[in-house]
Amino acid sequence: MALQSLRGTTDLLGETVHQWSRVEHTARRLAKLYGYSEIRTPLIEDAALFLRSVGETTDIIQKEMFRFEDRGGHEIVLRPEGTASIVRAYLEHHLDKNQGFAKLFYLGPMFRAERPQAGRFRQFHQYGAEAIGSSSPWVDVEAITLCVEILRGCGVASTDVWLSSMGCRDDQRRSAEALRKRLRPHLGKLCKECQARFEKNVFRVLDCKNPACHEIAWDFKGSPFLLCDACTAHFNDVRQGLKGAGIAYDDTKTFARGLDYYTRTVFEVRAKGLGAQDAVAAGGRYDHLVEELGGPSVGAFGFAAGIERVLMAASGDVKPADAAASRRGVYLAIAQPDLTGEGFRLIQTLRSRGVPATMDYDSKSLKAQLREADKSGCQFVAVLGAKELQEQTITIKDLGQGSQRTVRLASFAEEIAGPAKASCHSS
């Protein structure tokens, strides 16, 4: 009998390899455009990493993780997802101390011992992005915008963005009590797994694939998550930011993300042609994971997309990007926090022209922003203040040559996208 690949794995060859390469190249190019640096982590990790981060009651831990002992009796796993590994690397390599805010991009294989089906394999592949070190809603807006832009660049044109908020930990405790109260009269009708989840982590009932459990769990209007004033304000800022960025979303759909580390903003991008399991990309905010893995208390936001599912949803061949195109790297510094929206629109204009651009979202002082610009690897820093906005001008400084000039805002993107070459490796 001829040897064959293991069930749930597949070989890539011929034109399929070219399609994959184009997806990877598109994702890398756009991630760089948004100021994300690539990171590669090992395929194997300490099992404790995922037990501490993903949550012991999740399907990944209970059913799907490839988990075994090495020769020394140490329990290791094949990584089932990317976020926990990225946070582990962020702390191990002291990025929290050296950079503070880090924007990291990754792609590669993940492993889950689930039943293989269309677009879902035991060895599957993801690209993803993690922005660690900020609680700003603008980080949520930027990451969701990047996620949608990559999908569009890969030919996934028909998508719906589902948007919600799971609230902070206090909100989730209140929401869990309310959910238990609502489900308790129907407890005997839930499957055995959901009955076990009821006390340990009742939100897992919302994620159950059993049709009877799903009908009981979602038999209500609105979101299952009760939001405090601060989380409501954060979510409103995210929604307003996405509207300003031209990202259409639906915040009326009820859904729950299946991992324990999520807080506040969560989202899914759903594509046509994938059947019942139509999510092609998803992610959200995880403001406690870094601290729970031994680091500082900092906010973070990330997303991931399955490459197999991206290719299934793509409406035609993925066009290769022009890898040889010249790029300029720009750090946009704003003189006051209320200019963040205008600043974001400006860097989106630069990105639409293929210019890597980044900015601060955490209301740092102008002096601190200029220091960050100097460390970012960008060739140019542009400074926008109330006076400049009133006069419709902006000041551009070439960090390499030390020269400085003021140009009209209307010609800003054209000036930056000129012939000089630069790269942006933003932290």
Beta strands, then each sheet from edge to edge (+ up, - down):
strand 1: 37-38
strand 2: 44-46
strand 3: 67-69
strand 4: 75-78
strand 5: 102-111
strand 6: 123-132
strand 7: 159-165
strand 8: 263-271
strand 9: 279-285
strand 10: 300-306
strand 11: 330-334
strand 12: 357-359
strand 13: 380-384
strand 14: 393-398
strand 15: 404-408
sheet 1: 1+ 5+ 6- 10+ 9- 8+ 7-
sheet 2: 2+ 4- 3+
sheet 3: 12+ 11+ 13+ 14- 15+
end
